Amino acid sequence: MGDSKQKRGRADRSRVSGSQQSEVYYVARKFGVSADRVRSVIKRVGNSRKKVYAALSK
């Protein structure tokens, strides 16, 4: 029998999804950079929110 469709996990707030436009725009607005810059940082350092924030704060 398959998994229950009623039990869904919560969003993982420790990661930034480069494919979700709203998350990319949120981070871009927070640091005052372009969305393309955020996507390039995610590709370079990974999608860990701590690493992305650290790379953009430099």
C-alpha positions in Angstrom: 0.0 0.0 0.0 1.3 3.5 -0.8 2.1 6.3 1.5 -0.8 8.3 2.9 -1.5 11.5 0.8 -2.7 13.2 4.0 0.7 13.2 5.7 2.9 15.7 4.0 6.2 17.1 5.2 6.8 20.7 5.9 8.9 23.0 3.7 12.6 22.8 4.3 13.5 26.3 5.4 17.2 25.5 5.6 17.4 25.4 1.8 16.8 27.9 -1.0 15.2 26.5 -4.0 16.7 28.1 -7.2 13.7 26.8 -9.2 11.1 28.6 -7.1 10.8 32.2 -8.3 9.3 33.5 -5.0 12.3 32.2 -2.9 14.8 33.6 -5.4 13.1 37.0 -5.4 12.9 37.0 -1.6 16.6 36.5 -1.2 17.4 38.9 -4.0 15.3 41.6 -2.3 16.8 40.9 1.1 20.4 41.4 -0.1 19.7 44.0 -2.8 21.0 41.9 -5.7 19.5 40.5 -8.9 17.7 37.2 -9.1 20.3 36.0 -11.6 23.0 36.7 -9.0 21.1 34.6 -6.4 20.8 31.8 -8.9 24.5 31.9 -9.8 25.4 31.8 -6.0 23.1 28.8 -5.5 24.8 27.0 -8.4 28.3 27.9 -6.9 27.8 27.2 -3.2 24.8 24.9 -3.2 21.3 25.5 -1.9 22.1 25.7 1.8 20.5 28.9 3.1 23.4 29.6 5.4 25.9 29.3 2.6 23.9 31.4 0.2 23.4 34.1 2.8 27.1 34.1 3.6 28.2 34.3 0.0 25.8 37.2 -0.7 26.8 39.1 2.4 30.4 39.4 1.3 
